[in-house]
Amino acid sequence: MTTSLARCKAPDVQRTFAELAAEAMYREIRLTPKPGLVDRVNSGAHRDMDFALFMASIAAIAPWFSTFFHVGRETARLAGPQTLRAIRPTGLACEQAMFNATGGVNTHKGGIFSLGLLCAAAGRLTQRDETLTQRGLCRETRIICTGIVEQELKTTGIARTKGEQQFQAYGFTGARGEAASGFMTVRQAGLPHLHNALRQGESEDVALLRMLLGLMAANPDTNLVSRGGIKGLNYARRYAKRLLKIRRLPADKLVNALLRMDAEFIKRNLSPGGSADLISVGWLLSQFPPE
C-alpha cells in the first residue's frame, strides 16, 4: 500500500512524511516476535531496555523528523554532502532528546540516522517538485551520503570507535555504508519479501517478519558482530537463510520458528539491531511507489 503525496502542498508533505517516519519506528517496535530484539513479548537479548522504553524513545524522537525534512528543503539546491553537514546539528539534538527520554540508553541511534536521512532526502525532492518514490528517495540518500564512508570510517591511525574497528577488521561499513548505497540491502533483500507476502494476501505484520528474515540473511549487521563476533553474525545469517529456504512456510509456523530463534539468540546474547533499523526503513519506503 503506497501513500500519495503528489498533490499535497509542501508543508503538508513535510508533516505527512515526518509522521510516516515516526510510524515506521512504531511498526518496528510493535512487530512480534523479533529474534533477540525488544518487542511486545520480551526484551530479547537486552537487559537495559524494554518495550516501554522504546515507546518513550520514539515519542521523543518523532518531533525532529519534520526538522530533518525542512533542512533538506532548505539545502535542496546544494550538493548532497552539504545537506549531510546541515542536518548534523538536528541529528545530535535528536539523539540528545532520545538519551534524555531513555536515561542514557541508546535505543534508536541507527534509526535516527537512517530515517533522518530519508526525511532530508524527501525534503530535497519536494523542494525540486520531484515525485517521492522508493527509487528517488534511495538515490537522493545516496547523493547526500557521498564520501561518508571514506571520511568517517577510513583512518590511518588507531581505530577508536566500534565502527572504525569493524571497518578495519572486516570491511563492514554499517549504517553509513547502507545509506551510502541507497539502502541496497533493504531494496534487494528486504522489500521483495515484503511485497511478495502482501501480494499473497498475508497480513502486514507477517510480511514484515518475512522481510526481517530477508534482511538478517543478507545484512552484515555490526550489532551482531559487536555482541557475538563473526561467529555470531554467521550463525544468525545461516539461521535466517535456513528459514527462508522453507517453501510455503505458513504464518503460524513462521511465528513459532521465530520464537525458537528468539530463544536461541537470547541464549547467545545476539541482537540484530542493524536489521531492526532496516525494518523501519523498509516500511517507510513501502509507502511509496517503486519508480
C-alpha positions in Angstrom: 0.0 0.0 0.0 1.5 3.3 -1.1 0.9 6.9 0.1 0.1 9.5 -2.4 1.7 12.9 -1.6 1.9 14.2 -5.2 -0.9 16.7 -4.8 -0.1 17.9 -1.4 1.4 21.3 -0.7 5.0 21.3 0.6 4.1 21.9 4.3 1.6 19.0 4.1 4.2 16.7 2.6 6.6 17.7 5.3 4.1 16.9 8.1 2.9 13.6 6.4 6.4 12.3 5.7 7.5 13.1 9.2 4.5 11.2 10.6 5.3 8.2 8.4 8.9 8.2 9.6 7.7 8.1 13.2 5.1 5.4 12.3 7.9 3.3 10.8 9.6 3.3 14.2 6.3 2.3 15.9 5.8 -0.5 13.3 9.2 -1.9 14.1 8.9 -2.0 17.9 5.4 -3.5 17.8 6.4 -6.2 15.4 6.5 -9.5 17.3 8.3 -11.9 17.6 11.7 -10.5 16.6 14.6 -12.7 17.5 17.0 -11.2 20.0 15.2 -7.8 19.8 12.9 -5.9 22.0 9.2 -6.5 21.1 5.8 -6.8 22.8 6.7 -10.2 24.3 10.2 -9.7 25.8 13.4 -7.6 25.7 15.3 -10.1 23.6 19.0 -10.1 24.4 18.8 -6.7 26.0 18.9 -6.1 29.8 18.9 -2.4 29.7 15.8 -1.7 27.6 12.2 -2.8 27.2 9.1 -2.1 25.1 8.0 0.9 27.3 11.5 2.5 27.0 11.3 2.2 23.2 7.9 3.8 23.1 9.2 6.7 25.2 12.2 7.0 22.9 10.1 7.2 19.8 7.9 9.9 21.3 11.0 12.0 22.0 12.4 11.4 18.5 9.3 11.9 16.4 9.1 15.7 16.5 12.5 16.0 15.0 11.7 14.3 11.7 10.0 17.4 10.4 13.2 19.4 11.0 15.2 16.9 9.0 12.8 17.3 6.2 12.9 21.2 6.5 16.7 21.2 6.4 16.6 19.0 3.3 14.2 21.5 1.6 16.4 24.4 2.5 19.5 22.8 1.1 17.9 21.2 -1.9 19.9 23.1 -4.5 23.2 22.4 -2.8 25.5 19.4 -3.2 24.3 16.4 -1.3 27.1 16.3 1.3 26.2 19.9 2.2 22.8 18.6 3.3 24.5 16.0 5.4 26.6 18.7 7.1 23.5 20.8 7.6 21.4 18.1 9.3 24.1 17.0 11.7 23.0 19.5 14.4 19.5 18.2 14.1 20.8 14.7 14.4 22.8 15.4 17.5 19.8 17.3 19.1 17.5 14.4 18.3 19.9 11.9 19.8 20.1 14.0 23.0 16.3 14.0 23.1 16.4 10.2 22.9 19.0 9.9 25.6 17.0 12.3 27.9 14.0 10.1 27.4 15.8 6.8 28.0 18.2 7.7 30.8 21.2 7.5 28.5 20.3 4.2 26.8 20.9 4.0 23.0 17.6 2.7 21.7 17.4 4.3 18.2 20.7 6.0 17.2 20.8 3.9 14.0 17.1 4.7 13.3 17.6 8.4 13.8 20.5 8.3 11.3 18.6 6.3 8.6 15.2 7.8 8.9 16.6 11.3 9.4 18.4 10.9 6.1 15.3 9.8 4.3 13.4 12.8 5.7 16.1 15.1 4.4 16.1 13.3 1.0 12.3 13.8 0.9 12.7 17.5 1.6 15.2 17.9 -1.2 13.0 16.1 -3.7 9.9 18.0 -2.6 11.6 21.4 -3.0 12.6 20.4 -6.5 9.0 19.3 -7.3 10.1 15.7 -7.8 7.7 12.8 -7.1 8.6 10.8 -4.0 9.3 7.2 -5.0 11.4 4.4 -3.5 14.0 4.8 -6.1 14.1 8.6 -5.8 14.4 8.6 -2.1 17.2 6.0 -2.1 19.0 7.8 -4.9 18.8 11.1 -3.0 20.0 9.5 0.2 23.0 8.0 -1.7 23.8 11.5 -3.0 23.6 13.1 0.4 26.0 10.4 1.8 28.6 10.7 -0.9 32.0 10.1 0.7 30.7 9.4 4.2 32.4 6.0 4.5 35.8 7.4 3.4 35.5 10.4 5.6 34.2 8.8 8.8 35.4 5.2 8.8 38.7 5.1 6.9 41.6 6.0 9.2 45.3 5.5 9.0 45.6 5.7 12.8 44.3 3.6 15.6 40.6 2.8 15.3 38.8 4.4 18.2 35.1 3.7 17.6 33.4 0.3 17.1 32.6 1.4 13.6 36.2 2.1 12.7 37.3 -1.1 14.4 34.9 -3.3 12.4 35.8 -1.5 9.2 39.5 -2.1 9.7 39.0 -5.7 10.8 36.3 -6.8 8.4 35.5 -4.0 5.9 32.0 -3.7 7.4 30.5 -0.2 6.8 27.4 -0.5 9.0 24.6 2.1 8.8 26.8 4.6 6.9 27.6 2.1 4.1 23.9 1.0 3.9 22.8 4.6 3.5 25.6 5.4 1.1 24.5 2.5 -1.1 21.0 3.9 -1.2 19.7 1.2 1.1 20.7 -1.6 -1.2 20.2 -4.3 1.4 16.6 -3.1 2.0 15.8 -2.9 -1.7 17.4 -6.2 -2.7 17.0 -8.4 0.4 14.1 -6.9 2.3 11.4 -5.3 0.2 11.0 -8.3 -2.2 9.9 -10.5 0.7 7.6 -7.8 2.0 5.9 -7.2 -1.4 5.6 -10.9 -2.2 3.9 -11.6 1.2 1.5 -8.8 0.7 0.7 -9.9 -2.8 -0.1 -13.4 -1.5 -2.7 -11.8 0.9 -0.7 -12.1 4.1 -1.0 -9.5 6.9 1.4 -6.6 7.0 2.9 -7.9 10.3 3.6 -11.3 8.7 5.0 -9.6 5.6 7.3 -7.5 7.9 8.5 -10.7 9.7 9.4 -12.2 6.3 11.2 -9.0 5.4 13.1 -9.2 8.7 14.4 -12.7 7.8 15.5 -11.5 4.4 17.4 -8.6 6.0 19.0 -10.8 8.6 20.1 -13.3 6.0 21.9 -10.6 3.9 22.9 -7.8 6.3 26.4 -7.7 7.7 24.9 -6.5 10.9 27.5 -4.7 13.0 25.4 -5.1 16.2 25.6 -8.9 15.8 29.4 -8.6 15.4 29.7 -6.4 18.5 27.9 -9.0 20.6 29.0 -12.3 19.1 31.8 -11.6 16.7 32.0 -13.0 13.2 30.7 -16.3 14.6 27.6 -14.7 16.0 27.0 -12.9 12.7 27.4 -16.0 10.6 25.2 -18.0 13.0 22.4 -15.5 12.7 22.7 -15.3 8.9 22.7 -19.0 8.4 19.7 -19.4 10.7 17.7 -16.8 8.7 18.7 -18.4 5.4 17.6 -21.8 6.6 14.1 -20.5 7.4 13.9 -18.6 4.1 14.6 -21.9 2.2 11.4 -23.5 3.7 8.9 -23.1 0.9 5.3 -22.1 1.7 6.1 -21.7 5.4 2.6 -20.7 6.8 2.3 -17.7 9.1 1.7 -19.7 12.3 4.7 -21.9 11.7 6.8 -18.8 10.8 5.9 -17.3 14.2 6.7 -20.5 16.1 10.1 -20.7 14.2 10.9 -17.1 15.1 10.0 -17.7 18.8 12.5 -20.6 18.8 15.0 -18.4 17.0 14.4 -15.7 19.7 15.3 -18.2 22.5 18.5 -19.2 20.7 19.5 -15.6 20.2 18.9 -14.7 23.8 21.0 -17.7 24.9 23.8 -16.4 22.7 23.3 -12.7 23.6 22.7 -11.9 19.9 20.6 -8.9 18.8 20.3 -8.0 15.1 19.8 -4.3 15.8 21.0 -3.1 12.4 18.4 -5.2 10.7 15.8 -3.8 13.1 16.6 -0.3 11.9 16.2 -1.5 8.3 12.7 -2.8 9.1 11.7 0.8 9.7 13.5 1.9 6.5 11.7 -0.8 4.5 8.3 0.0 5.9 8.7 3.7 5.2 9.9 3.1 1.6 7.0 0.7 1.1 4.6 3.6 1.5 5.8 5.0 -1.9 5.7 3.6 -5.4 8.9 1.9 -6.6 9.6 4.2 -9.5 
